[in-house]
């Protein structure tokens, strides 16, 4: 009886004081839960900072690059000369006009042969006939038609220096009765493919040297190559201005310069 009374008193006391064992368990669970939430919050904050810092560093690394250009040049002498001479004659009768043009063609060929070129170096490149009818103010035909026969011969040779020398003496054609309407010589370098591999390699090396110099001046190191683009090969006058986007069709002088520019992006460590 006394024991039952004591147990009743203990339960009563727990209910009066709020220290029932079930309440103890609930309080302990709440503490654990709050602790877990606090730990999770700290972890989330830390991971968020780490992620943000990583992205920031990644973005900084992404922008730490340098763009450099490497140049390679070669002085060359053209190996092909193409010289076109155009002439014509005008009259009212086709026969005499044609005969005059034929005679001029023979004079041009004789000039080339005297200069030391072979007959196979000379070809007809164009012949043309045009008619023009003179008219009065009212548009009525006046007199016979005017006929013009135009013709051109082309010299194509690998002896470019001989062609250059002959070009300076073309006034002889006028003395031979050639009615010049045009005379143009073009010098071309046709062995560009033989130079390309070596020049590209040299331009790439020069770009790397420029990147390393920039890195040393900036107190960093050159990293991996990110992107690279090879510029156009240009062939121009040796003493002319540099031109990165010029073509390679030749020029008015046999003394030329081949040039290529390579653009490369490097990471900086």
Secondary structure, DSSP 8 states (H G I E B T S, - for coil): -HHHHHHHHHHHHHHHHT--HHHHHHHHHHHHHHHHHHHHHHHHHHHHHHHHHHHHHHHHHHH-EEEEEEEEEEEEE--EEEEEEEEEEEESSHHHHHHHHHHHHHHHHHHHHHTT--GGGEEEEEEEEEEE--B-TTS-B-SS-EEEEEEEEEEEES-HHHHHHHHTTTHHHHHTT--EEEEEEEEE---HHHHHHHHHHHHHHHHHHHHHHHHHHHT--EEEEEEEEE---EEEETTS---TT--SS-BS-SEEEEEEEEEEEEEE-
